[in-house]
Amino acid sequence: MTRTEFSVFALSPNRDSVWHYHDEAWIQVGGPAGQIYGGDWGLVATNPESGDIFRYLDSPNAWQHIGGPGASFAVTGDSVYGIGGDGVYRYDGHDTSWTKVGGPAGQIYGGDWGLVATDPESGDIFRYLGSPNAWQHIGGPGASFAVTRDSVYGIGGDGVYRYDGHDTSWTKVGGPAGQIYGGDWGLTATNPENGNLFGFQYVSPEDNPDITPGIWIPVGGPGAEFSVSFETIFGLSANPDGGGVFRWDGHDTSWTRIGGPADSIAAALWVN
């Protein structure tokens, strides 16, 4: 029987091990890592010394070397992408083979909806259309972006905006935000003044005209980092007592502490 779940992974405080939260317990699945990245395609991690990237093969200590170092990586539903010295690359799915799919980028953001990248000079944002060098200009610069299942969101000067899916048209869906985090569940944003967290799940007026297209709900207090999975939100606290990893209970602002301190967290699909 194949078991699939969207769970959370954590990098230990001193970055000497990678852990997976599964069946209400933490299991060590890897050694030292520089950064971890997660998404529907799975979990990847960089070697802290060489910067090389490895893919987790869903069993403790089973990792596949898939490529060399990059400035940054992003995981989508189909693969992992990285910024190399001269452009954006996509992992081909075997060995350490990557294909260059675009020119230089400032930042890349991935999710189930796809991949977007910013122009390193203008900050304008482009969507990858699935073929090498095929990109669509979809908007101007933003402070940050996040990809969900339905679209890409960005922080503009006066609020949070959602890409409408055509041309360079965006709709303002919320007020000012400090940080935004996206995933299959939806979008989360922090209040820029107090750090409190709010959640947003888009509802198309075409699918349900009786529901306002997107309502923000308070889901929690401030945290050092958040990661959005398929069914919930995970947060990393940075309290003076060392903090820990928390899971949103799915209602009100109730969270359950599921682990101790961590350097960083990443929600990713796990199949066994």
ABEGO torsion letter per residue (X at the ends): XBBBBBBBBBBBAAGABBBBBBGGBBBBABBBBABBBBEAAEBBBBBAAAGBBBBBAGBBGBBBBAEBBBABBBBBAABBBBBBAAEBBBBAGBEABBBBABBBBABBBBBAAEBBBBBAAAGBBBBBAGBBGBBBBAEBBBABBBBBAABBBBBBAAEBBBBAGBEABBBBABBBBABBBBBAAEBBBBBAAAGBBBBBBBBBAAABAABBBEBBBBAEBBBABBBBBAABBBBBBABAAGEEBBBBAGBEABBBBABBBBABBBBBBBBX
